[in-house]
Amino acid sequence: MSELSAAYRETAEQISHNVANKVLPMAKLPEGLLAAYQGLCAELLEDREAKFSQAWDALPASARNLMSQAEFHGFYIANAWLQLSRVAQEISEQADTDEAINEKEYNGIFARLADESLKESLRKLKKARTDRSMLNSFKQVMAP
């Protein structure tokens, strides 16, 4: 993805925080989890493989007109964070110790979850074109 403007980055980060905060109180996250969230946010904004930007460009104009690219990027980042948090919780509950967690093979989980999150977010945005309640739901979770 080309260099993002400060306004784009700020909008995406704010939307992501708003959406994630509806499920996980971000102010109460332990420092390590907050750092993980910030790292995820930075990585998905960077979009090194251009998966997000290509998916956005491939959307019908009727879907792209529902919100800005930066807003949708933030929604996608929050969706990925929530999925990753859920999987991390399941992994920690299944493993007895941190060592057991480290011993298991979890290669590719992050990439797979990010891809699944993008697909899910795209489906929701496309559906919001004809489903007013879905569009209202987007607006509600994206608001502070």
Secondary structure, DSSP 8 states (H G I E B T S, - for coil): -----HHHHHHHHHHHHHHHHHHS-GGGS-HHHHHHHHHHHHHHHH-TT-HHHHHHHHS-HHHHTTS-HHHHHHHHHHHHHHHHHHHHHHHHHH-SSHHHHHHS--TTHHHHHHHHHHHHHHHHHHHHTT-HHHHHHHHHHH--
